[in-house]
């Protein structure tokens, strides 16, 4: 798998960091618990948990 993290212009400014990270998962209609788990795991890998 390949992943990419946008740093600015692909973000929705009216949404929080958490909401931006979980947006595509929400569109896939994943349940809230799964979204939360995946967002927090990704934030930990990227060392951005303080922004959630």
FIBASE-379063 format. One line per 2 residues: for each residue x negated, y negated, z negated of N, C-alpha, C. Coordinates in nm, 3 decimals. Each point is the difference from the previous one (the first is absolute). Example, Ala and Ser with C-alpha at 12.3 -4.5 7.8 and 13.67 -1.06 7.14 Angstrom:
BEGIN
-1.319 0.569 -0.780 0.089 -0.119 0.000 -0.090 -0.120 0.000 ~ 0.035 -0.105 0.072 -0.082 -0.119 -0.006 0.077 -0.109 -0.073
REM end
This chain:
BEGIN
-0.082 0.119 0.000 0.082 -0.119 0.000 -0.086 -0.125 0.000 ~ 0.053 -0.103 0.060 -0.068 -0.130 0.004 0.093 -0.103 -0.061
-0.055 -0.088 -0.082 0.080 -0.106 -0.062 -0.067 -0.133 0.023 ~ 0.081 -0.105 -0.003 -0.053 -0.134 0.016 0.071 -0.090 -0.101
-0.075 -0.090 -0.059 0.056 -0.093 -0.098 -0.018 -0.142 0.052 ~ 0.112 -0.066 0.028 -0.006 -0.139 0.045 -0.031 -0.088 -0.119
-0.075 -0.105 0.022 -0.038 -0.087 -0.110 0.077 -0.130 -0.004 ~ 0.072 -0.033 0.106 0.072 -0.127 -0.007 0.120 -0.004 0.093
-0.020 -0.014 0.129 0.109 -0.039 0.089 0.109 0.104 0.021 ~ -0.017 0.123 -0.037 0.106 0.099 0.018 0.089 0.011 -0.123
-0.026 -0.081 -0.100 0.078 0.007 -0.123 0.123 -0.088 0.008 ~ 0.100 0.036 -0.079 0.121 -0.082 -0.011 -0.018 -0.091 -0.121
-0.013 -0.130 0.020 -0.032 -0.091 -0.110 0.107 -0.009 -0.109 ~ 0.123 0.034 0.033 0.107 -0.008 -0.099 0.008 0.125 -0.087
-0.084 0.099 0.030 0.000 0.125 -0.075 -0.125 0.009 -0.088 ~ 0.012 0.074 -0.109 -0.114 0.021 -0.088 -0.098 0.098 0.065
-0.117 0.013 -0.060 -0.099 0.097 0.048 0.063 0.139 -0.001 ~ 0.065 0.033 -0.110 0.065 0.131 -0.014 0.103 0.022 0.111
0.083 -0.100 0.024 0.105 0.012 0.103 -0.061 0.013 0.139 ~ -0.106 -0.075 0.027 -0.068 0.011 0.129 -0.057 0.140 0.020
-0.062 0.054 -0.104 -0.060 0.133 0.011 0.106 0.109 0.018 ~ 0.114 -0.017 -0.062 0.103 0.102 0.007 0.100 -0.018 0.112
-0.014 -0.107 0.077 0.100 -0.033 0.102 0.023 0.111 0.102 ~ -0.106 0.054 0.058 0.017 0.105 0.101 0.058 0.127 -0.061
-0.034 0.026 -0.125 0.055 0.118 -0.067 0.149 -0.017 -0.024 ~ 0.041 -0.121 -0.031 0.142 -0.030 -0.019 0.075 0.017 0.132
-0.061 -0.043 0.110 0.062 0.017 0.132 0.017 0.147 0.035 ~ -0.091 0.083 -0.051 0.010 0.145 0.023 0.102 0.065 -0.092
0.061 -0.084 -0.086 0.104 0.043 -0.093 -0.050 0.101 -0.104 ~ -0.126 -0.019 -0.044 -0.052 0.082 -0.108 0.063 -0.047 -0.131
0.011 0.090 -0.096 0.059 -0.038 -0.128 -0.096 -0.091 -0.078 ~ 0.058 -0.076 -0.093 -0.077 -0.102 -0.073 -0.118 0.059 -0.077
0.018 0.119 -0.057 -0.108 0.063 -0.077 -0.119 0.033 0.090 ~ 0.028 0.049 0.119 -0.107 0.034 0.095 -0.071 -0.126 0.047
0.078 -0.104 0.031 -0.059 -0.128 0.042 -0.091 -0.053 -0.110 ~ 0.049 0.001 -0.123 -0.079 -0.051 -0.113 -0.131 0.077 -0.013
0.008 0.131 0.008 -0.119 0.085 -0.014 -0.102 -0.032 0.110 ~ 0.046 -0.007 0.123 -0.090 -0.024 0.112 -0.060 -0.140 -0.002
0.080 -0.099 -0.035 -0.051 -0.138 -0.008 -0.106 -0.010 -0.109 ~ 0.027 0.058 -0.115 -0.096 -0.008 -0.110 -0.128 0.076 0.030
0.011 0.115 0.067 -0.119 0.076 0.038 -0.085 -0.080 0.098 ~ 0.064 -0.060 0.100 -0.074 -0.080 0.098 -0.064 -0.122 -0.065
0.072 -0.065 -0.089 -0.053 -0.118 -0.069 -0.122 0.037 -0.084 ~ 0.004 0.116 -0.060 -0.114 0.044 -0.080 -0.122 0.025 0.088
0.020 0.063 0.113 -0.110 0.026 0.094 -0.060 -0.131 0.049 ~ 0.086 -0.098 0.025 -0.045 -0.130 0.053 -0.045 -0.097 -0.109
0.011 0.043 -0.126 -0.038 -0.084 -0.114 0.080 -0.130 -0.005 ~ 0.131 0.010 0.023 0.085 -0.119 -0.003 0.118 0.018 -0.096
-0.012 0.090 -0.096 0.111 0.025 -0.093 0.038 -0.124 -0.079 ~ -0.094 -0.090 -0.022 0.030 -0.121 -0.077 0.097 -0.092 0.074
0.019 0.021 0.130 0.091 -0.084 0.078 0.141 0.057 0.011 ~ 0.018 0.120 -0.053 0.133 0.059 0.004 0.083 -0.060 -0.110
REM end
